[in-house]
Amino acid sequence: MTIRGWQKDQRGGVAIEFTLVGLVFMSLAFGAIEIGLLWWLQGSIQYAAASAARCAAIGFKYGTSTCNSKPATQTYAAQTASTWLVANAITTGDVAVTIPPFGTECNIDDTLSAVLVTIKSSYFSTLPQPLANRTLSASSCLQY
């Protein structure tokens, strides 16, 4: 094939264009999936913290058997997280249950008590880049 014939030959042009555009499109699509996964994980941890704070507030006030102590609340938070996340992704060691003192942002009413549940997990550090090496955390405060 002569040089002039090669310059006019259009075969394979669509494949090259698809490769260039497809590479950009696939990068954006997989990036969106990874960000969605991260938001889902964060939302699940936040839900577990809020649910545990609600359970603790009821348990501490009325003495119900589910969340009537800090260890019971930690167990409840870990079990709640396991229903939304990978099993054993959140352990009781990842959950902190505290009674904040009056005058803090969490406890502003001196006639009520408050409970603060904080969950921090580095379990998801095995995610692919750029999500690797991230510690997901959530906290929820509830006055009762």
Buried (B, 14 or more C-beta within 10 A) or exposed (E): EEEEEEEEEEEEEEEEEEEEEEEEEEEEEEEEEBEEBBEEBBEBBBBBBBBBBBBBBBBBEEEEEEBBEBEBBBBBBBBBBBEBBEEEBBBBEBBBBBEBEEEEEBBEEEEEBBBBBBBBBEBBEEBEEEBEEBEBBBBBBBBB
